Amino acid sequence: MLQPFFEWMQGLRFSAFFLESVWPTPIVQVIHLSTVALFIGSVLVVDLRLLGRGLIDQSISELTRKVQPFLLWSFVVLVLTGIPQMSSTALKQYYSPFFWWKMGMVFFGLIVTFGVRRYIASKEEGYFGLVWPKVIGLTSIALWTSVTIGARLIGLLS
Ligand code: HEM
């Protein structure tokens, strides 16, 4: 169903520019990967806090509020640097199961990180008991870990 869209992306002048030039692709990849570190770090400090580890002298709501701009802006940079990589190799991505795996996990990760987790943080600590925050923390870690594994497998196996 999306094949015509990916064929269109592959044929763009923008995609040809990235394929034909030497520096733009590695520069974009370095920014993408460095931003992964910032994004995953911002995700993890809150997940660990939900598990009762790490920055336990800060409340969950305060920590969530403090990391929110880092989460948001690093995700924006990931999208902006993901687009040229996706567009210049659009057909490879379209036929890679790992690309679709990654995008699916990003979708669920966003729901957990920007939806469920923020909802938990908006209530008083203890409101959801001891178990639910831990379940959400572990779910978040599992989802974002599978995003990064899926992403690496595109390069290795597609
Ligand atoms: C929705 C936004 C995103 C798009 C469109 C995108 C797209 C891409 C593409 C096309 C690649 C190159 C894959 C290849 O052909 O080897 C890539 C690499 C990668 N991405 Fe993303 N990405 C996005 C978000 C993320 C996020 C949120 C993470 C992790 C938290 C992430 C982690 C990675 C990693 C680890 C690599 C592998 C780099 C390598 O193996 O050299 N990406 N991304």
Backbone and ligand atoms as CSV (ligand in chain L), in Angstrom:
chain,resi,resn,atom,element,x,y,z
A,1,MET,N,N,0.829,-1.211,0.000
A,1,MET,CA,C,0.000,0.000,0.000
A,1,MET,C,C,0.869,1.268,0.000
A,2,LEU,N,N,1.967,1.260,0.783
A,2,LEU,CA,C,2.848,2.438,0.853
A,2,LEU,C,C,3.969,2.410,-0.185
A,3,GLN,N,N,3.992,1.345,-0.995
A,3,GLN,CA,C,5.101,1.201,-1.944
A,3,GLN,C,C,5.253,2.411,-2.871
A,4,PRO,N,N,4.149,2.939,-3.451
A,4,PRO,CA,C,4.304,4.112,-4.331
A,4,PRO,C,C,4.931,5.301,-3.600
A,5,PHE,N,N,4.595,5.473,-2.340
A,5,PHE,CA,C,5.172,6.574,-1.559
A,5,PHE,C,C,6.682,6.386,-1.392
A,6,PHE,N,N,7.117,5.142,-1.117
A,6,PHE,CA,C,8.545,4.882,-0.943
A,6,PHE,C,C,9.294,4.996,-2.279
A,7,GLU,N,N,8.623,4.590,-3.374
A,7,GLU,CA,C,9.245,4.754,-4.702
A,7,GLU,C,C,9.415,6.236,-5.010
A,8,TRP,N,N,8.408,7.022,-4.644
A,8,TRP,CA,C,8.463,8.478,-4.867
A,8,TRP,C,C,9.628,9.087,-4.072
A,9,MET,N,N,9.762,8.659,-2.789
A,9,MET,CA,C,10.860,9.189,-1.956
A,9,MET,C,C,12.217,8.849,-2.555
A,10,GLN,N,N,12.331,7.591,-2.999
A,10,GLN,CA,C,13.611,7.142,-3.555
A,10,GLN,C,C,14.017,7.965,-4.792
A,11,GLY,N,N,13.003,8.416,-5.552
A,11,GLY,CA,C,13.278,9.145,-6.787
A,11,GLY,C,C,13.515,10.639,-6.598
A,12,LEU,N,N,13.384,11.138,-5.372
A,12,LEU,CA,C,13.528,12.589,-5.143
A,12,LEU,C,C,14.958,13.063,-5.395
A,13,ARG,N,N,15.080,14.305,-5.823
A,13,ARG,CA,C,16.395,14.932,-5.994
A,13,ARG,C,C,17.142,14.958,-4.646
A,14,PHE,N,N,16.374,15.231,-3.603
A,14,PHE,CA,C,16.876,15.238,-2.219
A,14,PHE,C,C,17.569,13.899,-1.884
A,15,SER,N,N,16.957,12.775,-2.281
A,15,SER,CA,C,17.539,11.449,-2.009
A,15,SER,C,C,18.816,11.268,-2.821
A,16,ALA,N,N,18.772,11.696,-4.101
A,16,ALA,CA,C,19.949,11.559,-4.972
A,16,ALA,C,C,21.112,12.358,-4.391
A,17,PHE,N,N,20.798,13.539,-3.853
A,17,PHE,CA,C,21.847,14.377,-3.256
A,17,PHE,C,C,22.584,13.610,-2.153
A,18,PHE,N,N,21.836,12.938,-1.276
A,18,PHE,CA,C,22.466,12.197,-0.174
A,18,PHE,C,C,23.243,10.991,-0.696
A,19,LEU,N,N,22.741,10.357,-1.754
A,19,LEU,CA,C,23.432,9.181,-2.299
A,19,LEU,C,C,24.709,9.568,-3.028
A,20,GLU,N,N,24.659,10.723,-3.701
A,20,GLU,CA,C,25.792,11.101,-4.557
A,20,GLU,C,C,26.895,11.856,-3.811
A,21,SER,N,N,26.557,12.509,-2.677
A,21,SER,CA,C,27.576,13.295,-1.982
A,21,SER,C,C,28.261,12.435,-0.925
A,22,VAL,N,N,29.463,12.845,-0.560
A,22,VAL,CA,C,30.267,12.034,0.368
A,22,VAL,C,C,29.889,12.316,1.824
A,23,TRP,N,N,29.794,13.602,2.199
A,23,TRP,CA,C,29.700,13.955,3.615
A,23,TRP,C,C,28.299,13.998,4.235
A,24,PRO,N,N,27.263,14.425,3.524
A,24,PRO,CA,C,25.966,14.600,4.191
A,24,PRO,C,C,25.460,13.353,4.924
A,25,THR,N,N,25.581,12.167,4.303
A,25,THR,CA,C,25.041,10.970,4.966
A,25,THR,C,C,25.766,10.648,6.274
A,26,PRO,N,N,27.129,10.553,6.280
A,26,PRO,CA,C,27.766,10.266,7.580
A,26,PRO,C,C,27.516,11.339,8.625
A,27,ILE,N,N,27.421,12.606,8.193
A,27,ILE,CA,C,27.159,13.678,9.174
A,27,ILE,C,C,25.781,13.469,9.816
A,28,VAL,N,N,24.792,13.186,8.953
A,28,VAL,CA,C,23.429,12.960,9.459
A,28,VAL,C,C,23.402,11.726,10.369
A,29,GLN,N,N,24.154,10.678,9.985
A,29,GLN,CA,C,24.168,9.455,10.808
A,29,GLN,C,C,24.786,9.714,12.176
A,30,VAL,N,N,25.871,10.509,12.188
A,30,VAL,CA,C,26.518,10.820,13.475
A,30,VAL,C,C,25.547,11.603,14.366
A,31,ILE,N,N,24.844,12.565,13.770
A,31,ILE,CA,C,23.894,13.347,14.573
A,31,ILE,C,C,22.765,12.438,15.074
A,32,HIS,N,N,22.276,11.544,14.182
A,32,HIS,CA,C,21.200,10.623,14.565
A,32,HIS,C,C,21.646,9.766,15.754
A,33,LEU,N,N,22.832,9.179,15.649
A,33,LEU,CA,C,23.298,8.275,16.714
A,33,LEU,C,C,23.616,9.015,18.011
A,34,SER,N,N,24.228,10.217,17.900
A,34,SER,CA,C,24.510,10.976,19.138
A,34,SER,C,C,23.203,11.362,19.813
A,35,THR,N,N,22.206,11.690,18.991
A,35,THR,CA,C,20.919,12.086,19.574
A,35,THR,C,C,20.198,10.887,20.185
A,36,VAL,N,N,20.450,9.681,19.626
A,36,VAL,CA,C,19.891,8.470,20.252
A,36,VAL,C,C,20.369,8.400,21.709
A,37,ALA,N,N,21.661,8.718,21.930
A,37,ALA,CA,C,22.219,8.658,23.290
A,37,ALA,C,C,21.472,9.625,24.216
A,38,LEU,N,N,21.243,10.855,23.732
A,38,LEU,CA,C,20.540,11.854,24.554
A,38,LEU,C,C,19.098,11.414,24.814
A,39,PHE,N,N,18.437,10.924,23.743
A,39,PHE,CA,C,17.035,10.527,23.880
A,39,PHE,C,C,16.898,9.352,24.849
A,40,ILE,N,N,17.729,8.301,24.627
A,40,ILE,CA,C,17.628,7.114,25.488
A,40,ILE,C,C,18.003,7.465,26.930
A,41,GLY,N,N,18.980,8.346,27.099
A,41,GLY,CA,C,19.351,8.775,28.452
A,41,GLY,C,C,18.176,9.458,29.140
A,42,SER,N,N,17.488,10.329,28.414
A,42,SER,CA,C,16.343,11.045,28.994
A,42,SER,C,C,15.191,10.086,29.307
A,43,VAL,N,N,15.041,9.054,28.454
A,43,VAL,CA,C,14.001,8.050,28.716
A,43,VAL,C,C,14.364,7.256,29.979
A,44,LEU,N,N,15.647,6.851,30.048
A,44,LEU,CA,C,16.076,5.927,31.112
A,44,LEU,C,C,16.038,6.528,32.507
A,45,VAL,N,N,16.391,7.836,32.642
A,45,VAL,CA,C,16.421,8.384,34.011
A,45,VAL,C,C,15.037,8.288,34.654
A,46,VAL,N,N,13.993,8.514,33.831
A,46,VAL,CA,C,12.635,8.433,34.397
A,46,VAL,C,C,12.229,6.964,34.600
A,47,ASP,N,N,12.567,6.097,33.638
A,47,ASP,CA,C,12.227,4.674,33.791
A,47,ASP,C,C,12.880,4.082,35.047
A,48,LEU,N,N,14.150,4.427,35.249
A,48,LEU,CA,C,14.848,3.907,36.441
A,48,LEU,C,C,14.204,4.443,37.709
A,49,ARG,N,N,13.795,5.713,37.652
A,49,ARG,CA,C,13.124,6.320,38.815
A,49,ARG,C,C,11.815,5.584,39.118
A,50,LEU,N,N,11.086,5.193,38.053
A,50,LEU,CA,C,9.843,4.428,38.243
A,50,LEU,C,C,10.138,3.068,38.875
A,51,LEU,N,N,11.354,2.556,38.585
A,51,LEU,CA,C,11.758,1.266,39.170
A,51,LEU,C,C,12.366,1.433,40.564
A,52,GLY,N,N,12.363,2.691,41.054
A,52,GLY,CA,C,12.909,2.944,42.391
A,52,GLY,C,C,14.428,3.008,42.415
A,53,ARG,N,N,15.025,3.281,41.247
A,53,ARG,CA,C,16.484,3.337,41.166
A,53,ARG,C,C,16.925,4.715,40.661
A,54,GLY,N,N,18.226,4.995,40.778
A,54,GLY,CA,C,18.765,6.226,40.186
A,54,GLY,C,C,18.461,7.465,41.012
A,55,LEU,N,N,17.866,8.471,40.390
A,55,LEU,CA,C,17.674,9.777,41.034
A,55,LEU,C,C,16.470,9.758,41.988
A,56,ILE,N,N,16.567,8.953,43.042
A,56,ILE,CA,C,15.408,8.773,43.913
A,56,ILE,C,C,15.169,9.958,44.855
A,57,ASP,N,N,16.135,10.900,44.905
A,57,ASP,CA,C,15.891,12.078,45.737
A,57,ASP,C,C,14.993,13.094,45.018
A,58,GLN,N,N,14.652,12.829,43.762
A,58,GLN,CA,C,13.731,13.717,43.034
A,58,GLN,C,C,12.396,13.003,42.864
A,59,SER,N,N,11.303,13.767,42.923
A,59,SER,CA,C,10.000,13.131,42.731
A,59,SER,C,C,9.844,12.759,41.249
A,60,ILE,N,N,8.979,11.757,40.998
A,60,ILE,CA,C,8.772,11.305,39.613
A,60,ILE,C,C,8.245,12.463,38.762
A,61,SER,N,N,7.332,13.245,39.329
A,61,SER,CA,C,6.737,14.335,38.530
A,61,SER,C,C,7.777,15.406,38.200
A,62,GLU,N,N,8.623,15.732,39.179
A,62,GLU,CA,C,9.644,16.759,38.937
A,62,GLU,C,C,10.647,16.287,37.872
A,63,LEU,N,N,11.075,15.029,38.012
A,63,LEU,CA,C,12.046,14.495,37.052
A,63,LEU,C,C,11.437,14.444,35.647
A,64,THR,N,N,10.196,13.998,35.558
A,64,THR,CA,C,9.516,13.919,34.254
A,64,THR,C,C,9.437,15.303,33.622
A,65,ARG,N,N,9.107,16.309,34.447
A,65,ARG,CA,C,8.995,17.678,33.934
A,65,ARG,C,C,10.356,18.192,33.446
A,66,LYS,N,N,11.415,17.875,34.207
A,66,LYS,CA,C,12.745,18.374,33.840
A,66,LYS,C,C,13.270,17.747,32.545
A,67,VAL,N,N,13.000,16.438,32.336
A,67,VAL,CA,C,13.567,15.798,31.136
A,67,VAL,C,C,12.686,16.020,29.898
A,68,GLN,N,N,11.461,16.532,30.104
A,68,GLN,CA,C,10.526,16.659,28.981
A,68,GLN,C,C,11.109,17.417,27.775
A,69,PRO,N,N,11.736,18.593,27.963
A,69,PRO,CA,C,12.283,19.288,26.785
A,69,PRO,C,C,13.370,18.485,26.073
A,70,PHE,N,N,14.198,17.756,26.836
A,70,PHE,CA,C,15.244,16.934,26.219
A,70,PHE,C,C,14.610,15.808,25.384
A,71,LEU,N,N,13.567,15.196,25.956
A,71,LEU,CA,C,12.866,14.123,25.248
A,71,LEU,C,C,12.277,14.634,23.944
A,72,LEU,N,N,11.561,15.754,24.080
A,72,LEU,CA,C,10.841,16.292,22.937
A,72,LEU,C,C,11.788,16.716,21.820
A,73,TRP,N,N,12.811,17.528,22.191
A,73,TRP,CA,C,13.693,18.077,21.161
A,73,TRP,C,C,14.632,17.030,20.582
A,74,SER,N,N,15.041,16.062,21.422
A,74,SER,CA,C,15.893,15.018,20.843
A,74,SER,C,C,15.057,14.160,19.892
A,75,PHE,N,N,13.783,13.961,20.187
A,75,PHE,CA,C,12.965,13.186,19.260
A,75,PHE,C,C,12.775,13.945,17.940
A,76,VAL,N,N,12.588,15.265,18.035
A,76,VAL,CA,C,12.465,16.073,16.809
A,76,VAL,C,C,13.726,15.905,15.948
A,77,VAL,N,N,14.918,15.949,16.591
A,77,VAL,CA,C,16.171,15.796,15.840
A,77,VAL,C,C,16.259,14.385,15.236
A,78,LEU,N,N,15.801,13.374,15.976
A,78,LEU,CA,C,15.818,12.003,15.427
A,78,LEU,C,C,14.956,11.902,14.177
A,79,VAL,N,N,13.784,12.538,14.210
A,79,VAL,CA,C,12.910,12.506,13.025
A,79,VAL,C,C,13.595,13.239,11.864
A,80,LEU,N,N,14.137,14.436,12.168
A,80,LEU,CA,C,14.757,15.247,11.103
A,80,LEU,C,C,15.969,14.557,10.481
A,81,THR,N,N,16.734,13.818,11.303
A,81,THR,CA,C,17.913,13.131,10.762
A,81,THR,C,C,17.549,11.734,10.246
A,82,GLY,N,N,16.392,11.210,10.684
A,82,GLY,CA,C,15.935,9.906,10.167
A,82,GLY,C,C,15.383,10.043,8.758
A,83,ILE,N,N,14.740,11.182,8.456
A,83,ILE,CA,C,14.088,11.354,7.154
A,83,ILE,C,C,15.069,11.244,5.975
A,84,PRO,N,N,16.208,11.960,5.959
A,84,PRO,CA,C,17.104,11.787,4.806
A,84,PRO,C,C,17.666,10.377,4.684
A,85,GLN,N,N,17.931,9.721,5.833
A,85,GLN,CA,C,18.437,8.342,5.777
A,85,GLN,C,C,17.375,7.417,5.194
A,86,MET,N,N,16.117,7.678,5.584
A,86,MET,CA,C,15.019,6.840,5.089
A,86,MET,C,C,14.773,7.109,3.607
A,87,SER,N,N,14.766,8.402,3.250
A,87,SER,CA,C,14.426,8.771,1.885
A,87,SER,C,C,15.471,8.275,0.881
A,88,SER,N,N,16.771,8.397,1.240
A,88,SER,CA,C,17.817,8.022,0.287
A,88,SER,C,C,17.942,6.501,0.133
A,89,THR,N,N,17.376,5.745,1.089
A,89,THR,CA,C,17.412,4.276,0.964
A,89,THR,C,C,15.985,3.736,1.063
A,90,ALA,N,N,15.044,4.484,0.468
A,90,ALA,CA,C,13.620,4.221,0.711
A,90,ALA,C,C,13.200,2.789,0.366
A,91,LEU,N,N,13.667,2.258,-0.771
A,91,LEU,CA,C,13.203,0.916,-1.154
A,91,LEU,C,C,13.810,-0.158,-0.252
A,92,LYS,N,N,15.071,0.056,0.153
A,92,LYS,CA,C,15.679,-0.879,1.116
A,92,LYS,C,C,14.850,-0.886,2.415
A,93,GLN,N,N,14.469,0.319,2.865
A,93,GLN,CA,C,13.696,0.405,4.106
A,93,GLN,C,C,12.331,-0.258,3.925
A,94,TYR,N,N,11.703,0.005,2.779
A,94,TYR,CA,C,10.357,-0.535,2.541
A,94,TYR,C,C,10.367,-2.064,2.625
A,95,TYR,N,N,11.411,-2.685,2.079
A,95,TYR,CA,C,11.461,-4.159,2.052
A,95,TYR,C,C,12.119,-4.751,3.302
A,96,SER,N,N,12.527,-3.909,4.248
A,96,SER,CA,C,13.159,-4.427,5.466
A,96,SER,C,C,12.122,-4.627,6.580
A,97,PRO,N,N,11.949,-5.868,7.058
A,97,PRO,CA,C,11.017,-6.072,8.181
A,97,PRO,C,C,11.474,-5.313,9.426
A,98,PHE,N,N,12.810,-5.101,9.544
A,98,PHE,CA,C,13.328,-4.434,10.748
A,98,PHE,C,C,12.963,-2.954,10.764
A,99,PHE,N,N,12.861,-2.340,9.570
A,99,PHE,CA,C,12.430,-0.949,9.507
A,99,PHE,C,C,11.002,-0.823,10.040
A,100,TRP,N,N,10.119,-1.749,9.610
A,100,TRP,CA,C,8.715,-1.672,10.057
A,100,TRP,C,C,8.597,-2.025,11.533
A,101,TRP,N,N,9.453,-2.957,11.956
A,101,TRP,CA,C,9.512,-3.293,13.387
A,101,TRP,C,C,9.885,-2.038,14.180
A,102,LYS,N,N,10.952,-1.347,13.706
A,102,LYS,CA,C,11.416,-0.146,14.403
A,102,LYS,C,C,10.304,0.911,14.474
A,103,MET,N,N,9.642,1.176,13.340
A,103,MET,CA,C,8.605,2.210,13.314
A,103,MET,C,C,7.425,1.850,14.229
A,104,GLY,N,N,7.075,0.552,14.252
A,104,GLY,CA,C,5.990,0.106,15.145
A,104,GLY,C,C,6.363,0.334,16.604
A,105,MET,N,N,7.611,-0.021,16.949
A,105,MET,CA,C,8.065,0.144,18.333
A,105,MET,C,C,8.174,1.632,18.705
A,106,VAL,N,N,8.580,2.479,17.724
A,106,VAL,CA,C,8.621,3.927,17.977
A,106,VAL,C,C,7.200,4.409,18.313
A,107,PHE,N,N,6.225,3.939,17.549
A,107,PHE,CA,C,4.825,4.345,17.763
A,107,PHE,C,C,4.373,3.988,19.190
A,108,PHE,N,N,4.589,2.707,19.586
A,108,PHE,CA,C,4.164,2.300,20.931
A,108,PHE,C,C,5.015,2.993,22.010
A,109,GLY,N,N,6.301,3.188,21.701
A,109,GLY,CA,C,7.179,3.879,22.656
A,109,GLY,C,C,6.688,5.295,22.918
A,110,LEU,N,N,6.249,5.969,21.859
A,110,LEU,CA,C,5.765,7.346,22.028
A,110,LEU,C,C,4.508,7.379,22.890
A,111,ILE,N,N,3.630,6.383,22.666
A,111,ILE,CA,C,2.395,6.342,23.470
A,111,ILE,C,C,2.743,6.167,24.956
A,112,VAL,N,N,3.695,5.250,25.224
A,112,VAL,CA,C,4.066,4.995,26.628
A,112,VAL,C,C,4.791,6.212,27.220
A,113,THR,N,N,5.776,6.753,26.476
A,113,THR,CA,C,6.623,7.808,27.045
A,113,THR,C,C,5.873,9.142,27.186
A,114,PHE,N,N,5.180,9.535,26.111
A,114,PHE,CA,C,4.532,10.852,26.153
A,114,PHE,C,C,3.087,10.772,26.646
A,115,GLY,N,N,2.536,9.548,26.752
A,115,GLY,CA,C,1.152,9.395,27.207
A,115,GLY,C,C,1.078,8.787,28.595
A,116,VAL,N,N,1.243,7.438,28.646
A,116,VAL,CA,C,1.029,6.694,29.896
A,116,VAL,C,C,1.956,7.172,31.018
A,117,ARG,N,N,3.246,7.331,30.675
A,117,ARG,CA,C,4.220,7.689,31.715
A,117,ARG,C,C,3.962,9.090,32.271
A,118,ARG,N,N,3.589,9.986,31.388
A,118,ARG,CA,C,3.301,11.363,31.851
A,118,ARG,C,C,2.056,11.374,32.720
A,119,TYR,N,N,1.085,10.494,32.374
A,119,TYR,CA,C,-0.132,10.415,33.171
A,119,TYR,C,C,0.205,9.935,34.587
A,120,ILE,N,N,1.069,8.906,34.659
A,120,ILE,CA,C,1.501,8.393,35.974
A,120,ILE,C,C,2.190,9.509,36.762
A,121,ALA,N,N,3.052,10.268,36.063
A,121,ALA,CA,C,3.816,11.325,36.739
A,121,ALA,C,C,2.908,12.475,37.187
A,122,SER,N,N,1.747,12.632,36.536
A,122,SER,CA,C,0.860,13.749,36.882
A,122,SER,C,C,0.102,13.490,38.187
A,123,LYS,N,N,0.076,12.234,38.641
A,123,LYS,CA,C,-0.631,11.899,39.889
A,123,LYS,C,C,0.366,11.829,41.046
A,124,GLU,N,N,-0.197,11.834,42.252
A,124,GLU,CA,C,0.680,11.745,43.427
A,124,GLU,C,C,1.389,10.399,43.453
A,125,GLU,N,N,2.626,10.412,43.999
A,125,GLU,CA,C,3.380,9.169,44.086
A,125,GLU,C,C,2.619,8.171,44.970
A,126,GLY,N,N,2.516,6.942,44.550
A,126,GLY,CA,C,1.781,5.940,45.318
A,126,GLY,C,C,0.353,5.772,44.826
A,127,TYR,N,N,-0.140,6.718,44.002
A,127,TYR,CA,C,-1.520,6.677,43.489
A,127,TYR,C,C,-1.790,5.378,42.735
A,128,PHE,N,N,-0.798,4.905,41.965
A,128,PHE,CA,C,-0.973,3.689,41.161
A,128,PHE,C,C,-0.387,2.459,41.858
A,129,GLY,N,N,-0.065,2.595,43.146
A,129,GLY,CA,C,0.507,1.465,43.885
A,129,GLY,C,C,1.982,1.296,43.555
A,130,LEU,N,N,2.533,0.157,43.980
A,130,LEU,CA,C,3.974,-0.063,43.787
A,130,LEU,C,C,4.293,-0.751,42.462
A,131,VAL,N,N,3.316,-1.536,41.967
A,131,VAL,CA,C,3.636,-2.394,40.819
A,131,VAL,C,C,3.516,-1.673,39.475
A,132,TRP,N,N,2.429,-0.905,39.264
A,132,TRP,CA,C,2.184,-0.304,37.942
A,132,TRP,C,C,3.320,0.602,37.456
A,133,PRO,N,N,3.844,1.490,38.302
A,133,PRO,CA,C,4.961,2.310,37.811
A,133,PRO,C,C,6.137,1.455,37.338
A,134,LYS,N,N,6.387,0.355,38.037
A,134,LYS,CA,C,7.508,-0.534,37.644
A,134,LYS,C,C,7.200,-1.206,36.304
A,135,VAL,N,N,5.937,-1.648,36.143
A,135,VAL,CA,C,5.549,-2.292,34.879
A,135,VAL,C,C,5.752,-1.313,33.724
A,136,ILE,N,N,5.352,-0.055,33.926
A,136,ILE,CA,C,5.486,0.947,32.857
A,136,ILE,C,C,6.959,1.257,32.587
A,137,GLY,N,N,7.763,1.355,33.658
A,137,GLY,CA,C,9.204,1.600,33.492
A,137,GLY,C,C,9.853,0.488,32.668
A,138,LEU,N,N,9.511,-0.770,33.020
A,138,LEU,CA,C,10.099,-1.904,32.289
A,138,LEU,C,C,9.596,-1.954,30.849
A,139,THR,N,N,8.298,-1.650,30.666
A,139,THR,CA,C,7.731,-1.654,29.296
A,139,THR,C,C,8.448,-0.623,28.442
A,140,SER,N,N,8.657,0.565,29.005
A,140,SER,CA,C,9.323,1.635,28.270
A,140,SER,C,C,10.746,1.209,27.881
A,141,ILE,N,N,11.486,0.632,28.834
A,141,ILE,CA,C,12.863,0.182,28.537
A,141,ILE,C,C,12.833,-0.866,27.420
A,142,ALA,N,N,11.872,-1.808,27.513
A,142,ALA,CA,C,11.800,-2.873,26.500
A,142,ALA,C,C,11.487,-2.283,25.119
A,143,LEU,N,N,10.547,-1.333,25.069
A,143,LEU,CA,C,10.154,-0.769,23.771
A,143,LEU,C,C,11.308,-0.017,23.109
A,144,TRP,N,N,11.970,0.860,23.878
A,144,TRP,CA,C,13.043,1.670,23.256
A,144,TRP,C,C,14.274,0.826,22.953
A,145,THR,N,N,14.483,-0.245,23.756
A,145,THR,CA,C,15.584,-1.157,23.429
A,145,THR,C,C,15.293,-1.851,22.104
A,146,SER,N,N,14.032,-2.260,21.912
A,146,SER,CA,C,13.744,-2.955,20.651
A,146,SER,C,C,13.770,-1.999,19.463
A,147,VAL,N,N,13.529,-0.689,19.694
A,147,VAL,CA,C,13.705,0.285,18.601
A,147,VAL,C,C,15.165,0.274,18.146
A,148,THR,N,N,16.076,0.359,19.111
A,148,THR,CA,C,17.497,0.464,18.735
A,148,THR,C,C,18.010,-0.854,18.130
A,149,ILE,N,N,17.544,-1.991,18.667
A,149,ILE,CA,C,17.975,-3.272,18.080
A,149,ILE,C,C,17.441,-3.388,16.644
A,150,GLY,N,N,16.159,-3.040,16.463
A,150,GLY,CA,C,15.569,-3.081,15.114
A,150,GLY,C,C,16.352,-2.186,14.167
A,151,ALA,N,N,16.708,-0.980,14.631
A,151,ALA,CA,C,17.430,-0.027,13.783
A,151,ALA,C,C,18.787,-0.596,13.362
A,152,ARG,N,N,19.492,-1.201,14.312
A,152,ARG,CA,C,20.820,-1.765,13.989
A,152,ARG,C,C,20.697,-2.926,12.996
A,153,LEU,N,N,19.603,-3.710,13.166
A,153,LEU,CA,C,19.423,-4.863,12.276
A,153,LEU,C,C,19.098,-4.438,10.845
A,154,ILE,N,N,18.560,-3.219,10.665
A,154,ILE,CA,C,18.337,-2.741,9.283
A,154,ILE,C,C,19.701,-2.716,8.594
A,155,GLY,N,N,20.667,-2.076,9.262
A,155,GLY,CA,C,22.004,-1.948,8.674
A,155,GLY,C,C,22.688,-3.298,8.513
A,156,LEU,N,N,22.483,-4.202,9.482
A,156,LEU,CA,C,23.216,-5.468,9.445
A,156,LEU,C,C,22.602,-6.494,8.482
A,157,LEU,N,N,21.274,-6.532,8.447
A,157,LEU,CA,C,20.640,-7.660,7.757
A,157,LEU,C,C,19.739,-7.279,6.578
A,158,SER,N,N,19.625,-5.968,6.258
A,158,SER,CA,C,18.676,-5.631,5.184
A,158,SER,C,C,19.413,-5.210,3.912
L,1,HEM,C1,C,10.696,8.340,13.597
L,1,HEM,C2,C,11.898,8.776,13.483
L,1,HEM,C3,C,13.042,7.976,12.923
L,1,HEM,C4,C,13.327,7.680,11.621
L,1,HEM,C5,C,12.528,8.069,10.379
L,1,HEM,C6,C,14.564,6.909,11.636
L,1,HEM,C7,C,15.199,6.392,10.505
L,1,HEM,C8,C,16.387,5.714,10.511
L,1,HEM,C9,C,17.021,5.146,9.345
L,1,HEM,C10,C,16.448,5.164,7.938
L,1,HEM,C11,C,18.183,4.582,9.750
L,1,HEM,C12,C,19.209,3.888,8.856
L,1,HEM,C13,C,19.006,2.388,8.875
L,1,HEM,C14,C,19.944,1.712,7.897
L,1,HEM,O1,O,19.618,1.710,6.712
L,1,HEM,O2,O,20.990,1.209,8.332
L,1,HEM,C15,C,18.284,4.760,11.171
L,1,HEM,C16,C,19.316,4.288,11.959
L,1,HEM,C17,C,19.255,4.190,13.322
L,1,HEM,N1,N,18.302,4.749,14.135
L,1,HEM,FE1,FE,16.698,5.827,13.522
L,1,HEM,N2,N,14.987,6.762,12.923
L,1,HEM,C18,C,14.071,7.376,13.744
L,1,HEM,C19,C,14.096,7.409,15.105
L,1,HEM,C20,C,14.964,6.697,15.883
L,1,HEM,C21,C,14.845,6.514,17.300
L,1,HEM,C22,C,13.718,7.092,18.160
L,1,HEM,C23,C,15.896,5.742,17.698
L,1,HEM,C24,C,16.261,5.222,19.057
L,1,HEM,C25,C,15.804,5.645,20.173
L,1,HEM,C26,C,16.683,5.446,16.538
L,1,HEM,C27,C,17.836,4.698,16.538
L,1,HEM,C28,C,18.590,4.396,15.436
L,1,HEM,C29,C,19.791,3.585,15.466
L,1,HEM,C30,C,20.448,2.959,16.704
L,1,HEM,C31,C,20.214,3.453,14.138
L,1,HEM,C32,C,21.338,2.549,13.656
L,1,HEM,C33,C,22.487,3.275,13.150
L,1,HEM,C34,C,23.526,2.290,12.655
L,1,HEM,O3,O,23.330,1.107,12.748
L,1,HEM,O4,O,24.529,2.753,12.167
L,1,HEM,N3,N,16.092,6.040,15.437
L,1,HEM,N4,N,17.194,5.462,11.622
